[in-house]
Amino acid sequence: MTITELAPPLGEPLTLAETKAHLRVETSAEDGLIAALIRTVRDHLERQTGLSLLTRTFRLYLDDWPRARVIQIGRGPVQTIEAVTVYDAAGMPVAVDAAGFVLDGQARPARLILPRQQQPGRVINGIEIDFTAGFGATGADVPDTLKRAMLLHAALLYEFRGAVSIDSQPAAVPAGYDRLIAPFCRRGL
């Protein structure tokens, strides 16, 4: 199972202004650095939690349908299923009718239950599921706890920006960060 992002987010959950206010930065001299830190902490948080903070489109690739007919989607919260495509033996795409599909997009991981479908003809990535995931279109839709964790993380990276290059970030997470994001993380047994 592979998930790829089809379109990047249209913005960031934190604005430059709110991040600068948190950092107590009043000039625009380091706006580029702060914007890069916002992207870095968002990307880190999304990787840690499996969440998509802002709404965007992804594609899930499967080799075959699961036996239990329940497809787990590792990015969430899933808002909608846009399209399901199966490739036949000739390698031609066949659109799958979404009638009968049941989506539990808020579950962690999100679950898609589907009726029996035709078997893919391709051995690898014979099934593609396009879906939209995220809390909403703007940072106002993102839970405040996650935004607070991002602000703390950005502050740590900003403070130690000379010690570790921006390309090697994030080098560390601040105290309390893990507790803030813990309710949003998937934990395995």
Secondary structure, DSSP 8 states (H G I E B T S, - for coil): -EEEESS--SS-SS-HHHHHHHHT--SSTTHHHHHHHHHHHHHHHHHHH-B-SB-EEEEEEESS--TTSEEEESSB-EEEEEEEEEE-TTS-EEE---TT-EEETTSSSEEEE-------SSSSS-EEEEEEESSBSSGGGS-HHHHHHHHHHHHHHHHTTTTS-GGG------TTHHHHHGGGS----
